[in-house]
Amino acid sequence: MTNWKKLLLSLSFVCLILPVTSISAAAEEHAGNENLVPIREIAEQNGAEVSWQQKTGQITIRKNELIIVVKVGEKQAIVNGQVVPISNPVRLTKGVTFMDEGFLNETLNTSPEDRFISLISEGNGKEAAKYVHSSVSGVLSPALLSQLWTALEGQNGKITNKAIAKHVENNTVHRNVTYTFKTELTRINITVRMNDNGLVDDLHIAAATPDVYQKPSYDDPSAYIEQDITVGQGDLALPGTLTLPKGEGPFPVVILVHGSGPSNRDAAIGGAKPFRDLAVGLASQGVAVLRHDKVTYEHTYKVASQPKFTLKQESVDQVADAVDLLKKNSNIDSTAIFVAGHSQGGFAVPLIIADDKQHDLAGSILLAAPSSSFADVLIEQQDELVDRMERLGLDTKIIKEQAAFYKNAAAIVKDPQYSIDHLPEAFPLQPAYWWFEQRDYVPAELAKTQNTPMLVIQGENDVQVSMDQFQTWKSVLQGHSNVTYNSYPKVNHLLSRYDGLSIGQEYTEPSNVSKAIIDDIANWVLK
């Protein structure tokens, strides 16, 4: 046996029987000496496990997905396969190994999401991809992760190396870690969604805007309780909230369906949280409300990886999952389950009714809902915005350019030479499949064939869905005696009162859903 092997064997024997006082003595010998600390002691204090390979002299430190490998005498560590230099070589004294205190503590206290963010900021997509769960690895690929930071800087300007804020929030699906970065032009939030296995399950990137929302006067916390719930299961399960009136049920319930774009369960935008307002307002009047984070918000990149993602998958399927959940809840009256869709969510309501094969839905509520095809609504929106800005005496040059862009896209959608089987090569609004899959869908025409009670609500100051759309609902459904129509002067698209002519600029200011709308919905549901 070589002298080196004899030394290793003797040292391993010493490590096994060395009393604590001897370890302390060895540590004292190094105290104040180049900030070296005993590896095993510090690692175990931080919840890590340490193993030593006698043949190679290699020390491995494991904490969850973090693996640190060092060797006695070397001035480097291998962290999850990546070589990282350290200030002083690893040392062995009286059977105890020592290394840099700062490096060891910092590395052990670095979470997987911290390491992931650091790697993508360095453009090291290959290493960052090792932290990604298989459910989203197809889209959060090494190539995409390598280019992500550069792409963000191209849109927002140079990004600071370190986050200026970090916020952790848990829901029933993910542990969401949001990093706020300052850029040359703005501030952005990068939310890393971690699963139960400590792996990256998705990302959400958005502008960092201050939360200026103010609770409405009709929010009475003593009148309701809120419960965390999960809608659906599997890779696209959605976290949500069930707001229940206090007292004895069972209670009627309204399921809320989002408008377009990724949004959270509150449908937060600027200074408004219309879904939160609806939930607390209705619950205060004896009507339960279920709201959840939208699938494009909670599973942004998973959805983006599906080239044939449809309106049904975005706004319909979750309602069936929510109904199944509510039918099992003893606090809910299973004969009084309603669905309320806002904007695009209202546009999808006839599809939701058609999908309700068991006739579980007692009625539907349309909140600023388009009645025409989406392409026609897109054209009308642009004309309405330009007209209102001209009436206000504002410069419309940029808006007219935007309008031309969207009108061109709408014209392509309506072009009969294209279909889901023959998509245009360069469609400006992706994913193209989503637009062409529901091109011929006209909500009012489908609703005409249905007989579910309906409440149609429309703000008369809405720049996004005009009163013409409201009138179309009334015209097409004029033979339906179980449809109620309510419109509200000065109410905008966010269902709040605005005294000026709405062009959307007011969305940044604090606002709340009109109390009149809350009252009318509650009365209609309870009736």
C-alpha positions as CSV (number, residue, x, y, z in Angstrom):
1,M,0.0,0.0,0.0
2,T,1.4,3.4,-0.9
3,N,2.1,6.0,1.8
4,W,-0.7,8.2,0.3
5,K,-3.3,5.5,0.7
6,K,-2.1,4.7,4.2
7,L,-2.5,8.4,5.1
8,L,-6.0,8.5,3.7
9,L,-7.0,5.4,5.7
10,S,-5.5,6.8,8.9
11,L,-7.2,10.2,8.4
12,S,-10.6,8.6,7.7
13,F,-10.2,6.6,10.9
14,V,-9.3,9.7,12.8
15,C,-12.3,11.5,11.4
16,L,-14.6,8.8,12.6
17,I,-13.3,8.7,16.2
18,L,-12.1,12.3,16.7
19,P,-14.0,13.9,19.6
20,V,-15.8,17.2,19.2
21,T,-13.2,18.9,21.4
22,S,-10.5,17.9,18.8
23,I,-12.5,19.3,15.9
24,S,-12.9,22.5,17.9
25,A,-9.2,22.6,18.5
26,A,-8.5,22.2,14.8
27,A,-11.0,24.9,14.1
28,E,-9.3,27.2,16.7
29,E,-6.0,26.6,15.0
30,H,-7.5,28.1,11.8
31,A,-9.6,30.8,13.5
32,G,-8.6,34.1,12.0
33,N,-6.5,32.3,9.4
34,E,-7.7,33.3,6.0
35,N,-11.3,32.9,7.1
36,L,-11.2,29.1,6.8
37,V,-14.0,27.1,8.4
38,P,-14.6,23.4,8.9
39,I,-16.6,22.1,5.9
40,R,-18.7,19.4,7.6
41,E,-19.7,21.7,10.6
42,I,-20.8,24.6,8.4
43,A,-22.4,22.4,5.8
44,E,-24.5,20.6,8.4
45,Q,-25.5,23.8,10.1
46,N,-26.9,24.8,6.7
47,G,-28.8,21.6,6.2
48,A,-26.3,20.0,3.8
49,E,-24.8,16.5,3.7
50,V,-21.1,15.8,3.3
51,S,-19.4,12.7,1.9
52,W,-15.7,12.0,1.3
53,Q,-14.2,9.6,-1.3
54,Q,-11.0,8.2,0.2
55,K,-9.6,7.1,-3.1
56,T,-9.8,10.5,-4.8
57,G,-9.7,12.8,-1.8
58,Q,-12.9,14.4,-3.1
59,I,-15.4,16.0,-0.8
60,T,-19.0,16.3,-2.0
61,I,-21.5,18.7,-0.3
62,R,-25.2,18.2,-1.2
63,K,-28.2,20.4,-0.4
64,N,-31.4,19.7,-2.3
65,E,-30.4,20.2,-6.0
66,L,-27.1,21.9,-5.1
67,I,-23.9,19.8,-5.4
68,I,-20.5,21.3,-4.5
69,V,-17.4,19.2,-5.1
70,V,-13.9,20.2,-3.7
71,K,-10.5,18.6,-3.2
72,V,-7.9,19.1,-0.6
73,G,-5.2,21.4,-1.9
74,E,-7.3,22.9,-4.8
75,K,-8.3,26.5,-5.2
76,Q,-11.5,25.8,-7.0
77,A,-14.9,24.2,-6.4
78,I,-17.3,22.5,-8.9
79,V,-20.8,23.8,-8.3
80,N,-23.4,21.8,-10.2
81,G,-20.8,20.9,-12.8
82,Q,-19.5,24.5,-13.2
83,V,-15.9,25.4,-12.1
84,V,-15.8,28.3,-9.6
85,P,-12.5,29.7,-8.3
86,I,-12.1,30.1,-4.5
87,S,-9.7,32.4,-2.7
88,N,-7.7,29.8,-0.7
89,P,-7.0,26.1,-1.2
90,V,-9.0,23.5,0.7
91,R,-7.0,22.4,3.7
92,L,-6.8,19.4,5.9
93,T,-5.8,19.7,9.5
94,K,-6.0,17.0,12.2
95,G,-8.5,15.1,10.1
96,V,-10.8,18.1,9.5
97,T,-11.2,19.8,6.1
98,F,-11.4,23.6,5.9
99,M,-12.3,26.0,3.2
100,D,-13.3,29.7,2.6
101,E,-16.2,30.7,5.0
102,G,-17.6,33.3,2.7
103,F,-17.8,31.0,-0.4
104,L,-19.3,28.1,1.5
105,N,-22.0,30.1,3.4
106,E,-22.9,32.1,0.3
107,T,-23.1,29.0,-2.0
108,L,-25.1,26.9,0.5
109,N,-27.5,29.8,1.1
110,T,-28.0,30.3,-2.6
111,S,-31.4,28.8,-3.7
112,P,-31.9,27.0,-7.0
113,E,-33.9,29.9,-8.3
114,D,-31.1,32.4,-7.3
115,R,-28.6,30.2,-9.2
116,F,-31.0,29.9,-12.2
117,I,-31.4,33.7,-12.4
118,S,-27.6,34.2,-12.1
119,L,-26.9,31.7,-14.9
120,I,-29.4,33.2,-17.4
121,S,-28.0,36.7,-16.6
122,E,-24.6,35.3,-17.6
123,G,-26.1,33.8,-20.8
124,N,-25.2,30.3,-19.5
125,G,-28.3,28.6,-20.8
126,K,-26.7,25.1,-20.7
127,E,-26.2,25.2,-17.0
128,A,-29.5,27.1,-16.3
129,A,-31.4,24.4,-18.2
130,K,-30.3,21.8,-15.5
131,Y,-32.6,23.6,-13.1
132,V,-35.7,23.3,-15.4
133,H,-38.4,20.7,-14.9
134,S,-39.2,18.3,-17.8
135,S,-42.7,19.8,-18.1
136,V,-41.3,23.0,-19.6
137,S,-37.8,21.9,-20.7
138,G,-38.9,21.8,-24.4
139,V,-39.4,25.6,-24.5
140,L,-37.1,26.7,-21.7
141,S,-34.3,25.1,-23.6
142,P,-30.5,25.9,-23.3
143,A,-30.7,27.9,-26.5
144,L,-33.7,30.1,-25.3
145,L,-32.2,30.6,-21.8
146,S,-28.9,31.6,-23.3
147,Q,-30.5,34.4,-25.3
148,L,-33.2,35.4,-22.9
149,W,-31.2,38.1,-21.0
150,T,-30.0,39.7,-24.3
151,A,-33.5,39.7,-25.6
152,L,-34.8,41.5,-22.5
153,E,-32.0,44.0,-22.7
154,G,-32.9,44.6,-26.3
155,Q,-36.4,45.6,-25.2
156,N,-35.7,47.4,-22.0
157,G,-32.1,48.6,-22.1
158,K,-29.1,47.3,-20.0
159,I,-30.2,45.4,-16.9
160,T,-28.5,45.8,-13.5
161,N,-26.4,42.7,-12.5
162,K,-28.3,42.2,-9.2
163,A,-32.0,42.4,-8.4
164,I,-33.1,45.4,-6.5
165,A,-35.9,43.4,-4.8
166,K,-36.9,39.8,-4.3
167,H,-40.3,38.6,-3.3
168,V,-41.5,35.1,-2.5
169,E,-45.1,34.0,-2.6
170,N,-46.5,30.5,-2.4
171,N,-49.7,29.3,-4.0
172,T,-51.2,25.9,-4.3
173,V,-49.3,25.1,-7.5
174,H,-45.9,27.0,-7.3
175,R,-43.5,28.8,-5.1
176,N,-43.2,32.0,-7.0
177,V,-40.0,34.0,-6.6
178,T,-40.1,37.4,-8.2
179,Y,-36.9,39.4,-8.9
180,T,-37.2,43.1,-9.7
181,F,-34.4,44.4,-12.0
182,K,-33.7,48.0,-12.9
183,T,-33.0,48.7,-16.6
184,E,-31.9,51.7,-18.5
185,L,-35.6,52.4,-19.6
186,T,-37.8,50.8,-16.9
187,R,-38.0,48.1,-14.3
188,I,-39.0,44.5,-14.9
189,N,-40.2,41.6,-12.8
190,I,-39.0,38.1,-13.6
191,T,-41.0,35.5,-11.7
192,V,-39.5,32.1,-11.4
193,R,-42.2,29.5,-10.7
194,M,-40.7,26.6,-8.7
195,N,-42.4,23.2,-8.3
196,D,-42.5,20.9,-5.2
197,N,-39.2,19.3,-6.4
198,G,-37.4,22.6,-6.3
199,L,-37.2,22.8,-10.1
200,V,-38.1,25.7,-12.4
201,D,-41.6,24.9,-13.7
202,D,-42.3,28.2,-15.6
203,L,-41.4,31.9,-15.9
204,H,-43.4,35.0,-16.1
205,I,-41.9,38.3,-17.2
206,A,-43.7,41.7,-16.9
207,A,-43.1,45.3,-16.3
208,A,-42.7,46.2,-12.7
209,T,-45.5,48.6,-11.8
210,P,-46.4,50.0,-8.4
211,D,-49.5,48.5,-6.8
212,V,-51.8,51.5,-6.3
213,Y,-55.0,49.6,-5.9
214,Q,-57.4,50.7,-3.2
215,K,-60.1,48.5,-1.7
216,P,-63.6,49.5,-2.5
217,S,-66.0,50.9,0.1
218,Y,-68.2,47.9,-0.2
219,D,-65.4,45.5,0.9
220,D,-66.5,44.2,4.3
221,P,-63.9,41.6,5.5
222,S,-66.2,40.6,8.3
223,A,-68.8,39.4,5.7
224,Y,-66.7,36.7,4.0
225,I,-63.8,34.3,4.2
226,E,-61.3,33.2,1.5
227,Q,-59.9,29.8,0.8
228,D,-57.0,28.8,-1.4
229,I,-58.1,26.3,-4.0
230,T,-56.6,24.5,-7.1
231,V,-58.5,24.3,-10.3
232,G,-57.7,21.2,-12.5
233,Q,-54.7,19.0,-12.0
234,G,-51.5,18.0,-13.8
235,D,-49.0,20.3,-15.5
236,L,-51.6,23.0,-16.1
237,A,-53.3,23.1,-12.7
238,L,-54.3,26.6,-11.6
239,P,-54.1,28.2,-8.1
240,G,-57.1,30.2,-7.1
241,T,-59.3,31.6,-4.4
242,L,-62.9,30.7,-3.3
243,T,-64.5,33.7,-1.5
244,L,-67.4,32.5,0.7
245,P,-70.0,34.5,2.5
246,K,-69.9,34.0,6.2
247,G,-72.8,32.1,7.7
248,E,-74.6,28.9,6.8
249,G,-74.7,27.8,3.2
250,P,-75.0,26.4,0.8
251,F,-74.4,29.5,-1.3
252,P,-74.9,30.3,-5.0
253,V,-71.5,30.8,-6.7
254,V,-70.1,32.7,-9.7
255,I,-67.0,31.4,-11.6
256,L,-65.0,34.3,-13.1
257,V,-63.4,34.0,-16.6
258,H,-60.6,36.4,-17.6
259,G,-60.3,38.7,-20.5
260,S,-57.5,38.6,-23.0
261,G,-53.8,38.4,-22.0
262,P,-52.1,36.8,-19.0
263,S,-53.5,38.0,-15.7
264,N,-53.7,36.9,-12.1
265,R,-56.8,35.8,-10.2
266,D,-57.6,39.5,-9.4
267,A,-57.4,40.4,-13.1
268,A,-55.1,43.1,-11.9
269,I,-54.3,45.9,-14.3
270,G,-52.9,49.3,-13.4
271,G,-54.8,50.5,-10.3
272,A,-57.7,48.1,-10.7
273,K,-58.4,44.6,-9.5
274,P,-61.9,44.0,-10.9
275,F,-62.1,40.3,-10.1
276,R,-61.1,40.9,-6.5
277,D,-63.8,43.6,-6.3
278,L,-66.4,41.3,-7.8
279,A,-65.4,38.5,-5.3
280,V,-65.6,40.6,-2.1
281,G,-68.6,42.6,-3.3
282,L,-70.7,39.6,-4.2
283,A,-69.6,37.6,-1.2
284,S,-70.7,40.4,1.1
285,Q,-74.2,40.0,-0.4
286,G,-74.4,36.2,0.0
287,V,-72.9,35.0,-3.4
288,A,-69.7,33.0,-3.4
289,V,-67.1,33.6,-6.1
290,L,-64.3,31.4,-7.5
291,R,-61.5,33.1,-9.3
292,H,-58.1,31.7,-10.4
293,D,-54.9,32.7,-12.1
294,K,-55.2,32.5,-15.8
295,V,-53.4,29.6,-17.5
296,T,-51.4,32.0,-19.7
297,Y,-50.2,33.7,-16.5
298,E,-49.4,30.7,-14.3
299,H,-48.0,28.6,-17.1
300,T,-46.8,31.2,-19.6
301,Y,-44.0,29.3,-21.3
302,K,-45.8,25.9,-21.2
303,V,-48.7,27.5,-23.1
304,A,-46.3,29.2,-25.5
305,S,-44.8,25.9,-26.4
306,Q,-48.1,24.7,-27.8
307,P,-48.5,25.9,-31.4
308,K,-52.1,24.8,-31.6
309,F,-53.3,26.4,-28.3
310,T,-56.9,27.3,-28.7
311,L,-59.5,29.7,-27.1
312,K,-61.2,26.6,-25.6
313,Q,-57.9,25.7,-23.8
314,E,-57.5,29.3,-22.7
315,S,-60.9,30.2,-21.5
316,V,-63.3,27.2,-21.5
317,D,-61.7,24.1,-20.1
318,Q,-61.0,25.6,-16.7
319,V,-64.7,26.3,-16.1
320,A,-65.5,22.6,-16.3
321,D,-62.7,21.9,-13.8
322,A,-64.0,24.6,-11.5
323,V,-67.6,23.2,-11.7
324,D,-66.3,19.8,-10.7
325,L,-64.5,21.3,-7.7
326,L,-67.5,23.3,-6.6
327,K,-70.0,20.4,-6.9
328,K,-67.9,18.6,-4.2
329,N,-68.1,21.6,-1.8
330,S,-70.8,21.4,0.8
331,N,-70.8,25.2,1.2
332,I,-71.9,25.6,-2.4
333,D,-75.4,25.1,-3.9
334,S,-74.7,22.8,-6.8
335,T,-77.9,23.9,-8.5
336,A,-76.8,27.6,-8.5
337,I,-73.5,27.6,-10.2
338,F,-73.1,30.6,-12.6
339,V,-70.3,31.7,-14.9
340,A,-69.3,35.4,-15.5
341,G,-66.9,36.2,-18.3
342,H,-65.2,39.6,-18.7
343,S,-64.3,40.9,-22.2
344,Q,-62.7,37.8,-24.0
345,G,-64.1,35.7,-21.1
346,G,-67.6,36.9,-22.0
347,F,-66.8,36.3,-25.7
348,A,-66.1,32.7,-24.7
349,V,-69.3,32.2,-22.6
350,P,-71.4,30.7,-25.3
351,L,-68.6,28.1,-25.9
352,I,-68.6,27.5,-22.1
353,I,-72.4,26.9,-22.2
354,A,-72.0,24.5,-25.2
355,D,-69.3,22.6,-23.3
356,D,-71.6,22.2,-20.2
357,K,-72.9,18.8,-21.3
358,Q,-74.3,18.0,-17.8
359,H,-76.2,21.3,-17.6
360,D,-74.5,22.2,-14.4
361,L,-74.5,26.0,-15.1
362,A,-77.6,27.7,-13.9
363,G,-76.9,30.9,-15.8
364,S,-74.2,33.2,-17.4
365,I,-73.1,36.8,-17.0
366,L,-71.5,38.8,-19.8
367,L,-69.3,41.6,-18.6
368,A,-68.3,43.9,-21.4
369,A,-68.4,41.0,-23.8
370,P,-68.0,41.2,-27.6
371,S,-70.9,39.8,-29.6
372,S,-69.1,39.7,-33.0
373,S,-66.2,37.8,-34.3
374,F,-62.8,38.7,-32.8
375,A,-61.5,40.1,-36.0
376,D,-64.4,42.4,-36.4
377,V,-64.1,43.5,-32.8
378,L,-60.4,44.2,-33.3
379,I,-61.2,46.5,-36.2
380,E,-63.9,48.3,-34.3
381,Q,-61.6,48.8,-31.3
382,Q,-59.1,50.6,-33.4
383,D,-61.6,52.9,-35.0
384,E,-63.2,53.7,-31.6
385,L,-59.9,54.6,-30.0
386,V,-58.9,56.9,-32.9
387,D,-62.3,58.6,-32.9
388,R,-62.1,59.2,-29.1
389,M,-58.6,60.6,-29.2
390,E,-59.6,63.0,-32.0
391,R,-62.5,64.1,-30.0
392,L,-60.2,64.8,-27.1
393,G,-57.9,66.8,-29.4
394,L,-55.0,64.4,-28.9
395,D,-52.2,63.5,-31.4
396,T,-53.3,60.3,-33.2
397,K,-50.3,59.7,-35.4
398,I,-48.9,56.7,-33.4
399,I,-52.4,55.4,-32.7
400,K,-53.3,55.4,-36.3
401,E,-50.2,53.5,-37.1
402,Q,-51.1,51.0,-34.4
403,A,-54.7,50.8,-35.8
404,A,-53.3,50.1,-39.3
405,F,-51.2,47.3,-38.0
406,Y,-54.2,45.6,-36.2
407,K,-56.5,46.2,-39.1
408,N,-54.1,44.5,-41.4
409,A,-53.9,41.5,-39.1
410,A,-57.7,41.3,-39.0
411,A,-57.9,41.4,-42.8
412,I,-55.5,38.5,-43.0
413,V,-57.6,36.5,-40.5
414,K,-60.7,37.2,-42.6
415,D,-59.0,36.3,-45.9
416,P,-60.7,33.0,-47.1
417,Q,-57.5,31.7,-48.6
418,Y,-56.2,31.0,-45.1
419,S,-57.3,28.5,-42.5
420,I,-56.0,26.3,-39.7
421,D,-54.8,24.0,-42.3
422,H,-53.2,26.8,-44.4
423,L,-51.8,29.4,-42.0
424,P,-50.1,32.6,-43.4
425,E,-46.3,32.3,-43.3
426,A,-45.8,35.6,-41.6
427,F,-48.8,36.4,-39.5
428,P,-48.2,39.4,-37.2
429,L,-50.1,38.2,-34.2
430,Q,-48.9,34.9,-32.8
431,P,-49.9,32.2,-32.3
432,A,-51.6,32.3,-35.7
433,Y,-53.5,29.1,-35.0
434,W,-55.4,30.7,-32.1
435,W,-56.8,33.4,-34.5
436,F,-57.8,31.1,-37.3
437,E,-59.2,28.3,-35.1
438,Q,-62.0,30.6,-33.9
439,R,-62.2,32.9,-37.0
440,D,-65.8,32.0,-37.8
441,Y,-67.0,31.9,-34.2
442,V,-69.7,34.6,-33.5
443,P,-70.7,34.5,-29.9
444,A,-74.2,36.0,-30.3
445,E,-75.1,33.6,-33.1
446,L,-74.1,30.6,-30.9
447,A,-75.9,32.1,-27.9
448,K,-79.0,32.4,-30.1
449,T,-79.2,28.5,-30.2
450,Q,-79.0,28.2,-26.4
451,N,-81.5,28.7,-23.6
452,T,-79.5,29.3,-20.5
453,P,-80.5,32.4,-18.5
454,M,-78.1,35.3,-19.2
455,L,-77.3,38.8,-17.7
456,V,-75.6,41.1,-20.2
457,I,-73.7,44.0,-18.6
458,Q,-72.1,46.9,-20.5
459,G,-70.4,50.1,-19.6
460,E,-71.4,53.0,-21.9
461,N,-67.9,54.6,-21.7
462,D,-66.1,51.4,-22.8
463,V,-63.4,52.1,-25.5
464,Q,-62.6,48.4,-26.0
465,V,-66.1,46.9,-26.4
466,S,-68.5,49.5,-27.7
467,M,-72.2,49.9,-27.2
468,D,-72.7,48.5,-30.7
469,Q,-71.6,45.1,-29.4
470,F,-74.2,45.4,-26.6
471,Q,-76.9,46.3,-29.1
472,T,-76.0,43.3,-31.2
473,W,-76.6,41.1,-28.2
474,K,-80.0,42.6,-27.8
475,S,-80.8,42.4,-31.4
476,V,-79.8,38.7,-32.0
477,L,-81.3,37.5,-28.7
478,Q,-84.5,39.5,-28.9
479,G,-86.6,36.4,-28.8
480,H,-85.1,35.1,-25.6
481,S,-87.2,36.0,-22.6
482,N,-84.6,34.9,-20.1
483,V,-82.0,37.4,-21.0
484,T,-81.5,40.7,-19.0
485,Y,-79.7,43.7,-20.3
486,N,-78.1,46.4,-18.1
487,S,-75.9,49.3,-19.3
488,Y,-74.2,51.9,-17.1
489,P,-73.4,55.5,-18.0
490,K,-69.7,56.5,-17.6
491,V,-68.6,52.9,-16.8
492,N,-65.5,51.9,-18.7
493,H,-64.1,48.5,-19.7
494,L,-62.8,47.8,-16.2
495,L,-66.4,48.1,-15.0
496,S,-65.5,51.2,-13.0
497,R,-67.1,54.7,-13.3
498,Y,-64.9,57.3,-15.2
499,D,-66.2,60.8,-15.7
500,G,-63.9,61.6,-18.6
501,L,-64.0,60.0,-22.1
502,S,-62.3,56.7,-21.6
503,I,-59.3,55.9,-23.8
504,G,-57.6,53.5,-21.4
505,Q,-55.2,56.0,-19.9
506,E,-57.2,56.0,-16.7
507,Y,-56.5,52.3,-16.1
508,T,-53.3,53.3,-14.2
509,E,-55.2,55.2,-11.6
510,P,-57.0,53.4,-8.6
511,S,-60.5,52.3,-9.5
512,N,-63.1,49.8,-8.4
513,V,-66.0,48.0,-10.0
514,S,-69.1,50.0,-9.8
515,K,-71.3,49.2,-6.8
516,A,-74.4,49.3,-9.1
517,I,-72.9,46.4,-11.1
518,I,-72.2,44.4,-7.9
519,D,-75.8,45.0,-6.7
520,D,-77.3,44.0,-10.1
521,I,-75.3,40.8,-10.3
522,A,-76.1,39.8,-6.8
523,N,-79.9,40.5,-7.2
524,W,-80.0,38.6,-10.5
525,V,-78.1,35.5,-9.1
526,L,-80.1,35.4,-5.9
527,K,-83.4,35.8,-7.8
